[in-house]
Amino acid sequence: MHVIPDESYREQVIEYVQEHLRDGSHMNGAGGLGRYVNDYDGWLQKIANDRNVGVTETTVPAETYMLVRESDNRLIGMCNIRTQLNDALRNRGGNIGYGIRPSERRKGYNEINLYLALVRCQELGLDVVLLDCRNNNIGSYKTMEALGGILLDYYDDEEEGLCRRYMINVDEAINTYRNIYEPRIRRR
Ligand SMILES: CC(C)(COP(=O)(O)OP(=O)(O)OC[C@H]1O[C@@H](n2cnc3c(N)ncnc32)[C@H](O)[C@@H]1OP(=O)(O)O)[C@@H](O)C(=O)NCCC(=O)NCCS
């Protein structure tokens, strides 16, 4: 399930960050958590504010969710939904960022994470969402493709290198993949 971060997840989120640091792994979709490693309250405040930010050349509103496994309440991953885009994000970055903690990767969790993000996008009335990833991030683009992602184009980013840009039709994806992912959400 997707859960809005709050005080009750303080220890789990700190441990989630530490696992990424130990692993030397990227932490994506966490609403800037990497910049608040020692300031959980500051991060909670920041992601709460993000929900109400206006669209400007440099800012957009965003929602951050934790993917939590219901059977043991374990924090598995995170995702960040940019609910409106500015021109910069329309070209590069897109609507959704996500990540799964290193010890829980390659178990199908990110597909559930993206499915739940799409359900939220549908609630928000988004018809189409854009997603980007590095060309060599196979786990990321396979997740998008598993949910009906259509490869739009490639672009060269100064920092990230070659990247792929995908589009997902939200209603179509949910209608097509509901029967696959709804049972998986309940099973875990
Ligand atoms: C990318 C990431 C989110 C994938 O999470 P995950 O939970 O391991 O993904 P899933 O288990 O749901 O797998 C999704 C698909 O990708 C494939 N996959 C996942 N990791 C892979 C890898 N390292 N190499 C090849 N395929 C991979 C899976 O086999 C699955 O494909 P399938 O549907 O054909 O079986 C995770 O590796 C991660 O957090 N990486 C660091 C942060 C990051 O890169 N975020 C995305 C930025 S755009």
The ligand as an SDF file (V2000), in Angstrom:
LIG
                    3D

 48 50  0  0  0  0  0  0  0  0999 V2000
   14.8090    0.5850  -10.7460 C   0  0  0  0  0  0  0  0  0  0  0  0
   14.1740   -0.0290   -9.5070 C   0  0  0  0  0  0  0  0  0  0  0  0
   13.1430    0.9410   -8.9350 C   0  0  0  0  0  0  0  0  0  0  0  0
   13.5020   -1.3690   -9.8980 C   0  0  0  0  0  0  0  0  0  0  0  0
   12.8400   -1.8790   -8.7530 O   0  0  0  0  0  0  0  0  0  0  0  0
   12.4980   -3.4350   -8.5900 P   0  0  0  0  0  0  0  0  0  0  0  0
   11.5520   -3.5910   -7.4540 O   0  0  0  0  0  0  0  0  0  0  0  0
   13.7600   -4.2160   -8.5260 O   0  0  0  0  0  0  0  0  0  0  0  0
   11.7430   -3.7360   -9.9670 O   0  0  0  0  0  0  0  0  0  0  0  0
   10.7700   -4.9820  -10.2120 P   0  0  0  0  0  0  0  0  0  0  0  0
   11.2460   -6.1470   -9.3870 O   0  0  0  0  0  0  0  0  0  0  0  0
    9.3480   -4.5370  -10.0520 O   0  0  0  0  0  0  0  0  0  0  0  0
   11.0920   -5.3110  -11.7330 O   0  0  0  0  0  0  0  0  0  0  0  0
   10.5170   -4.6370  -12.8300 C   0  0  0  0  0  0  0  0  0  0  0  0
   11.0480   -5.2550  -14.1020 C   0  0  0  0  0  0  0  0  0  0  0  0
   12.4230   -4.8960  -14.2590 O   0  0  0  0  0  0  0  0  0  0  0  0
   13.2580   -6.0500  -14.2860 C   0  0  0  0  0  0  0  0  0  0  0  0
   14.4630   -5.7030  -13.5540 N   0  0  0  0  0  0  0  0  0  0  0  0
   14.5400   -5.1210  -12.3360 C   0  0  0  0  0  0  0  0  0  0  0  0
   15.8220   -4.8550  -12.0260 N   0  0  0  0  0  0  0  0  0  0  0  0
   16.5560   -5.2880  -13.0790 C   0  0  0  0  0  0  0  0  0  0  0  0
   17.9550   -5.3070  -13.3370 C   0  0  0  0  0  0  0  0  0  0  0  0
   18.8460   -4.8290  -12.4540 N   0  0  0  0  0  0  0  0  0  0  0  0
   18.3750   -5.8330  -14.5170 N   0  0  0  0  0  0  0  0  0  0  0  0
   17.4790   -6.3050  -15.4210 C   0  0  0  0  0  0  0  0  0  0  0  0
   16.1310   -6.3120  -15.2150 N   0  0  0  0  0  0  0  0  0  0  0  0
   15.6920   -5.8210  -14.0570 C   0  0  0  0  0  0  0  0  0  0  0  0
   12.4470   -7.1330  -13.6240 C   0  0  0  0  0  0  0  0  0  0  0  0
   12.8460   -8.4130  -14.0510 O   0  0  0  0  0  0  0  0  0  0  0  0
   11.0490   -6.7750  -14.1170 C   0  0  0  0  0  0  0  0  0  0  0  0
   10.9210   -7.1380  -15.4770 O   0  0  0  0  0  0  0  0  0  0  0  0
    9.7930   -8.1800  -15.9890 P   0  0  0  0  0  0  0  0  0  0  0  0
    8.4690   -7.4600  -15.8090 O   0  0  0  0  0  0  0  0  0  0  0  0
   10.1600   -8.4180  -17.4040 O   0  0  0  0  0  0  0  0  0  0  0  0
    9.9250   -9.3550  -15.0730 O   0  0  0  0  0  0  0  0  0  0  0  0
   15.2550   -0.3350   -8.4010 C   0  0  0  0  0  0  0  0  0  0  0  0
   16.2860   -1.0660   -8.9980 O   0  0  0  0  0  0  0  0  0  0  0  0
   15.8340    0.9220   -7.7810 C   0  0  0  0  0  0  0  0  0  0  0  0
   15.2900    1.4570   -6.8100 O   0  0  0  0  0  0  0  0  0  0  0  0
   16.9560    1.4100   -8.3210 N   0  0  0  0  0  0  0  0  0  0  0  0
   17.6140    2.6230   -7.8100 C   0  0  0  0  0  0  0  0  0  0  0  0
   16.7700    3.8390   -8.0040 C   0  0  0  0  0  0  0  0  0  0  0  0
   16.3440    4.0300   -9.4490 C   0  0  0  0  0  0  0  0  0  0  0  0
   17.0860    3.7480  -10.3770 O   0  0  0  0  0  0  0  0  0  0  0  0
   15.1140    4.5090   -9.6280 N   0  0  0  0  0  0  0  0  0  0  0  0
   14.5600    4.8070  -10.9460 C   0  0  0  0  0  0  0  0  0  0  0  0
   15.1230    6.0650  -11.4740 C   0  0  0  0  0  0  0  0  0  0  0  0
   14.4370    6.4160  -13.0810 S   0  0  0  0  0  0  0  0  0  0  0  0
  1  2  1  0
  2  3  1  0
  2  4  1  0
  2 36  1  0
  4  5  1  0
  5  6  1  0
  6  7  2  0
  6  8  1  0
  6  9  1  0
  9 10  1  0
 10 11  2  0
 10 12  1  0
 10 13  1  0
 13 14  1  0
 14 15  1  0
 15 16  1  0
 15 30  1  0
 16 17  1  0
 17 18  1  0
 17 28  1  0
 18 19  1  0
 18 27  1  0
 19 20  2  0
 20 21  1  0
 21 22  1  0
 21 27  2  0
 22 23  1  0
 22 24  2  0
 24 25  1  0
 25 26  2  0
 26 27  1  0
 28 29  1  0
 28 30  1  0
 30 31  1  0
 31 32  1  0
 32 33  2  0
 32 34  1  0
 32 35  1  0
 36 37  1  0
 36 38  1  0
 38 39  2  0
 38 40  1  0
 40 41  1  0
 41 42  1  0
 42 43  1  0
 43 44  2  0
 43 45  1  0
 45 46  1  0
 46 47  1  0
 47 48  1  0
M  END
$$$$
